Amino acid sequence: MVKVGFIVEGESEKLVVESPMFQQWLHDHDCTLVTPVIDAKGGGNLLPQHIEPFIQRLSHAGVERILVLTDLEDEAHPDLVRQRVAHPRIQCIFVAVKALEAWFLADSQAMNAWLKIDDFHEPQPEATPDKPWERLKQIASEHGKRGPGASKVAFTQKLLKHWGFSIARAAQHAACPSAKELADYFRAAALTPPPSLPPPP
């Protein structure tokens, strides 16, 4: 088992990565998650000068692959985010486009469970006119359902616990390549040995 550690942008991402379903999915791909996942508490804290203590913490925990999960937000391209966050000891930076909630939209099964319908499909979850969080509110209104509420974290907790959100399913959506990138990474990781990391300073 390859020991992986995540540094994430916020509490919602931390909940998703630490969820039993995601941890089991990692296990199925010969990886084990080192917990707790580190919540950087905002994309601004993922800059190299701030991320070093997080990396040292994971290194001392014996992590073999250090990974980052953050949002695109208003950047023009995921590579701009990767360039901003890049660090020699980070193996991969996953960028949810435009934000994590786009991955929620891509999991039709979880969305059907939330809305209590059976035919949900968001054609372009990564290309919503506004942020995907606003799209969730719009969808609830269109179906006469209670909206996601004021708290993204509370909604994420419900989506995981009650409606079974799965990154693996989101990755199967033809128009959600940012989730597919994460899924493909772990499928490939299961076939390759972990890199030799330099020792922590």
N, C-alpha and C positions, 0 to 999 in steps of 0.2 A: 504493500500500500504506500502510495506517495502522499506525504503530508503536505497539504496545501493550506495557505493562510490568505485571508481576504482583508483588504482595507477598502471600506465602502464610503460613499459620500454621505449617507444619512441613515436614520433609524429604519426607514422602510426597507432599504436595501439589506441592512443587517438582519431584519426579520426574515426576508426571503432566503438569504444565504444560510441562515441558521435553522431554517425550517426542516422538520424531519424528512419531508419528501425530497428536498434538494440534497440533504446529506445522504439519504439512501441512494439517490441518483449518482452522487459522487462515488459512493462505495461500489456501485455497480460498474463504475469505470476505474476501479482500482485506485481510488483516491480517498483519503480521509481528511476531514476538515478539522483544523486546529481551532478550537474555540477559547475565548470569545472572539468573534469577528470584530475587527477594529472599526469603530464608527468615527470617521474623521470630522463629523459634525459640520459639513459644508464643503462644497467643491473648492473653496479658497484654501482650505487646510490640506488639500492634496498637492500643493506646490512643493517642489523638492526641498525647500528649506524647512518646511513644516513636517514633511513625511518621514524624515530620518528616524525620529524616535519610534514611530510605528514599525518601521522596518527592523530596527534593532530588537524591538519586543518580539516580533515574529521569529527573527533569527535565533534568539535565545530559547525560543520554544521548539526549536528543531524543525522549523518549516523548510521544506525542500523547494516549493514553488510559492512565490509571493505574487498575488494577483490583486488587481484593483477593479472595482465596479463603480462607475460614476455615470452621470447624465450628460447628454449633449447640451441641453438647454438651448441657449441662443447662439452657440457657436455655428459657424458655417459648415464645418466638416469634423467628423470624429478624429481625424489625424491631428487637428489643431489641439484637441484635448489631450491626446496622447503625447504630443510634443511638450505640452505644458507640464504634464505629470511625470514624464519619463525619468527613470532612475536605473542605474546599472543592475540593481538587485531585484527589480520588478520584472517578472517573466512576461506578463501580458496585462494590458489595460483594456477592459471591456467597457464600451460606451453605449448606454441605452439611448436610442434615438426615438423621440426627442427627450424622453424621460422614462423612468421605470414603468409608469402607468401605461405606456404604449405596449409593453409586454403583457400587461393585464388584458388589454383590448385584443391582443393576438390569441389569447387562450379562450377560444369560443366555449369550451366546456365549462370553465369557471364562470364566464360571463352568463351563460345560460342558467347556471345554478343560482347566481346572484339575482338575475332578473326573473327567474321562474318561467322561462320560456324554453323553446327547443330549437330555435332557428337563427340564433345570433351569428352574425359574421361581419366583422369590420374589414372592409376591403383593403384599406391602407392604414394600419395602426401607427406606422411611423410618420405618416404625412397628414395628420389631422390639421385642420385650419388654425386652430389655437393649440395650446398645450393639451396633451392627452387627458389630463385631469379634468379640464373643462369639457372635453368630449364625453367623459364618463357621466358628468352631470347632465349633459344634453341627452344622452341615451336613456338615462333613468327617466327624464321628463317625457321623452317620446313614448316610453312604454308605461307611463303612469305609475312608475315605481318611486319609492323613496330614494333619494340621491345618495351619493357616497358619504355625505356628511362634511363636516368642516375639517376633519383631521385625516390627512393622508395615512398616517401611521395606524390609526384605528381601523380605517378601511382595509389596509393591507393585512392587519391581524385577522379580520373577518374573512377576507378573501382566501387566506391560507388555511384558517381553522375550519371554516364552514363550507367554503365553496371550492376548495381543493386546487388553488392556483398552482401551475406547474411551468417552470421555465422550459422544460423539455417539450411540453405541448406548444408553448408560445413559439418555440424555435421551429416547429413544423409549419407555421404559417408562411405562405409563399412570399408575403410582403413584410416580414419581420426579420431582416438579415442580421440585425444587431444581436438578437437573441440566438439566432442560428450560429453566429460566430462563437458565442460562449459554448454552446452545445458541441460544436465541431471541435473546439479546442480540447475538451475533455475526452471526446472520442479518440482524438489523436494522442492525447496524453497517456491514455491507457495502453498505447502501443509503444511508447518511447520511454527510455529511462529519464529520471529527473536530472536536471543540469547540476554541474558541480558549482556550488555557490562559494564565493569568497567568504572567509570567516568574518564574523561581525567584529567591528573595531573595538 
